[in-house]
């Protein structure tokens, strides 16, 4: 059984959703970031970065949301959430997972915590820059979805890319231009938000905003 250290609405939501989607048994361990639980010495022994999620796999902690999703996709290949090595679409899968982790997530980090890269005096400029960066990202993803031959990021089948992308799109919900303002993304999210597994994750985490549009 997996153990997921999570906090509602954070990056752990993607792992929670993935576990629901693959049907693997798991236990939730609340690590409330609102109270700073992720900085407790006992938790830092599992995740030295002091963030969620952490997933206990075969007794050992695994950190970094994209890495956890990719690991789960490999361990549960029967769920079909990642193209196999050598299969068509594998390169696109790897590219999008790394892009979402290395480009989109850092842009959100700046949006939520602009003082970190810029200091208090530069926070306003950092916020503006992160907004512009994220809107350019939505431009790119919207154009990508327009070209797909199916309803998902990689085409016909749901993948770990959709799990991570949808979570990140949710994070934009309170921005001046949320991701739902892009037409192809809006249609994509309408399908994703109708998924029983995602709706159940929102219910379990007590999240009532965004899921119903």
C-alpha positions as CSV (number, residue, x, y, z in Angstrom):
1,X,0.0,0.0,0.0
2,X,1.2,3.5,-0.8
3,X,1.2,6.3,1.7
4,X,0.7,9.8,0.4
5,X,1.7,12.9,2.4
6,X,-0.6,15.5,1.1
7,X,-2.2,19.0,1.7
8,X,-5.5,19.9,0.0
9,X,-5.2,21.7,-3.3
10,X,-1.4,21.6,-3.5
11,X,0.7,19.6,-5.9
12,X,-0.2,16.5,-4.0
13,X,-3.6,16.6,-5.6
14,X,-2.2,15.2,-8.9
15,X,-0.7,12.2,-7.1
16,X,-4.0,11.7,-5.1
17,X,-5.9,11.8,-8.4
18,X,-3.4,9.4,-10.1
19,X,-3.7,6.9,-7.3
20,X,-7.5,7.1,-7.6
21,X,-7.3,6.6,-11.4
22,X,-5.1,3.6,-11.3
23,X,-7.0,2.0,-8.5
24,X,-4.0,1.3,-6.2
25,X,-4.6,1.0,-2.5
26,X,-3.2,4.0,-0.6
27,X,-3.4,5.8,2.7
28,X,-3.5,9.6,3.0
29,X,-1.4,11.4,5.6
30,X,-2.4,15.1,6.1
31,X,0.6,17.4,6.0
32,X,-1.1,20.8,6.3
33,X,1.0,23.4,4.5
34,X,-1.3,26.1,6.0
35,X,0.1,25.3,9.4
36,X,3.7,24.7,8.2
37,X,3.6,20.9,8.8
38,X,5.8,20.4,5.8
39,X,8.7,22.0,7.7
40,X,8.4,19.8,10.7
41,X,11.7,17.9,11.4
42,X,10.0,14.5,11.1
43,X,8.6,15.4,7.7
44,X,11.9,16.9,6.5
45,X,13.5,13.5,7.1
46,X,11.2,12.2,4.3
47,X,11.4,15.3,2.0
48,X,14.3,17.6,2.7
49,X,12.8,20.2,0.4
50,X,9.9,20.7,2.9
51,X,7.1,20.5,0.3
52,X,4.3,18.1,-0.6
53,X,3.8,15.6,-2.0
54,X,5.8,12.7,-0.7
55,X,4.8,9.2,-1.6
56,X,6.0,6.2,0.4
57,X,6.8,3.4,-2.1
58,X,8.0,0.1,-0.8
59,X,8.9,1.7,2.5
60,X,11.0,4.5,0.9
61,X,10.0,8.2,0.3
62,X,9.7,9.5,-3.3
63,X,9.5,13.2,-3.9
64,X,8.8,15.6,-6.8
65,X,5.3,15.4,-8.2
66,X,6.3,14.7,-11.9
67,X,8.7,12.0,-10.8
68,X,6.0,10.4,-8.6
69,X,3.4,10.4,-11.5
70,X,5.9,8.9,-13.9
71,X,6.9,6.2,-11.4
72,X,3.2,5.3,-10.8
73,X,2.6,5.2,-14.5
74,X,5.4,2.7,-14.9
75,X,4.5,0.6,-11.9
76,X,0.9,0.3,-13.0
77,X,1.4,0.0,-16.8
78,X,-1.9,-1.8,-17.1
79,X,-3.6,1.6,-16.5
80,X,-2.2,2.9,-19.7
81,X,-1.2,6.3,-18.3
82,X,2.2,6.5,-20.1
83,X,3.4,5.2,-23.5
84,X,5.8,2.3,-23.2
85,X,9.5,2.7,-23.9
86,X,9.9,2.8,-27.7
87,X,6.2,3.3,-28.3
88,X,4.8,6.1,-30.5
89,X,4.1,9.1,-28.3
90,X,6.8,8.3,-25.7
91,X,9.0,11.3,-26.7
92,X,6.0,13.6,-26.5
93,X,5.1,12.2,-23.1
94,X,8.6,12.8,-21.7
95,X,8.7,16.3,-23.3
96,X,5.4,17.4,-21.8
97,X,6.1,16.0,-18.3
98,X,9.5,17.8,-18.2
99,X,8.0,21.0,-19.6
100,X,5.2,21.0,-17.0
101,X,7.6,20.4,-14.2
102,X,10.5,22.6,-15.3
103,X,8.7,25.5,-17.0
104,X,5.1,25.7,-15.8
105,X,5.5,24.9,-12.1
106,X,8.4,27.4,-11.6
107,X,6.3,30.1,-13.3
108,X,3.5,29.4,-10.7
109,X,6.1,29.5,-7.9
110,X,6.9,33.1,-8.9
111,X,3.2,34.0,-9.2
112,X,2.4,32.7,-5.7
113,X,5.7,33.8,-4.0
114,X,7.0,36.7,-6.0
115,X,9.3,37.9,-3.2
116,X,11.4,34.8,-3.5
117,X,13.2,35.6,-6.7
118,X,12.8,39.4,-6.6
119,X,12.7,40.5,-3.0
120,X,9.9,42.7,-1.6
121,X,10.8,45.7,-3.8
122,X,10.7,43.6,-7.0
123,X,7.6,41.5,-6.2
124,X,5.3,43.5,-8.3
125,X,7.5,43.2,-11.4
126,X,8.0,39.5,-10.7
127,X,4.2,39.0,-10.5
128,X,3.7,40.7,-13.9
129,X,6.5,38.7,-15.5
130,X,5.0,35.4,-14.2
131,X,1.6,36.3,-15.4
132,X,3.0,37.0,-18.9
133,X,4.9,33.8,-18.8
134,X,1.9,31.7,-17.8
135,X,-0.3,33.3,-20.4
136,X,2.3,32.5,-23.1
137,X,2.2,28.9,-21.7
138,X,-1.6,28.7,-22.1
139,X,-1.2,30.0,-25.7
140,X,1.2,27.2,-26.5
141,X,-1.0,24.5,-24.8
142,X,-4.2,25.8,-26.4
143,X,-2.6,25.6,-29.8
144,X,-1.3,22.1,-29.0
145,X,-4.8,20.9,-28.0
146,X,-6.2,22.4,-31.2
147,X,-3.9,20.1,-33.3
148,X,-4.6,16.9,-31.3
149,X,-6.6,14.0,-32.9
150,X,-8.2,13.2,-29.6
151,X,-9.4,14.9,-26.4
152,X,-6.2,14.6,-24.3
153,X,-2.8,16.1,-24.3
154,X,-1.3,13.2,-26.1
155,X,-4.3,12.5,-28.3
156,X,-6.8,9.8,-27.6
157,X,-5.7,8.3,-24.3
158,X,-5.5,9.8,-20.8
159,X,-2.0,10.0,-19.5
160,X,0.0,11.3,-16.6
161,X,0.5,14.5,-18.7
162,X,-3.2,15.2,-18.3
163,X,-3.1,14.6,-14.6
164,X,-0.3,17.2,-14.1
165,X,-1.6,19.7,-16.7
166,X,-5.1,19.7,-15.3
167,X,-3.8,20.3,-11.8
168,X,-1.7,23.2,-13.0
169,X,-4.6,24.7,-15.0
170,X,-6.6,24.6,-11.7
171,X,-3.9,26.7,-10.1
172,X,-4.7,29.5,-12.5
173,X,-8.3,29.8,-11.3
174,X,-7.8,33.0,-9.4
175,X,-5.6,34.7,-11.9
176,X,-6.8,37.7,-14.1
177,X,-6.9,35.3,-17.1
178,X,-7.4,31.7,-15.9
179,X,-6.6,28.9,-18.3
180,X,-10.3,28.4,-18.9
181,X,-10.3,31.6,-21.0
182,X,-8.4,29.8,-23.8
183,X,-11.1,28.0,-25.9
184,X,-9.4,24.7,-26.5
185,X,-8.2,24.5,-22.9
186,X,-11.8,25.3,-21.8
187,X,-13.2,22.4,-23.8
188,X,-10.4,20.1,-22.5
189,X,-11.1,21.0,-18.9
190,X,-14.8,20.5,-19.3
191,X,-14.0,16.9,-20.1
192,X,-11.4,16.5,-17.4
193,X,-13.6,18.0,-14.7
194,X,-16.3,15.6,-15.5
195,X,-14.1,12.6,-14.6
196,X,-15.4,10.8,-11.5
197,X,-11.9,10.2,-10.2
198,X,-11.1,14.0,-10.2
199,X,-14.4,14.9,-8.7
200,X,-13.9,12.3,-6.0
201,X,-10.4,13.7,-5.2
202,X,-12.0,17.2,-4.8
203,X,-14.6,15.8,-2.5
204,X,-12.0,13.9,-0.4
205,X,-9.8,17.0,-0.1
206,X,-12.8,19.3,0.7
207,X,-12.3,21.4,-2.4
208,X,-15.5,23.0,-3.7
209,X,-14.2,25.7,-6.0
210,X,-13.3,25.3,-9.7
211,X,-14.4,21.7,-10.2
212,X,-17.9,22.8,-11.3
213,X,-16.6,25.5,-13.6
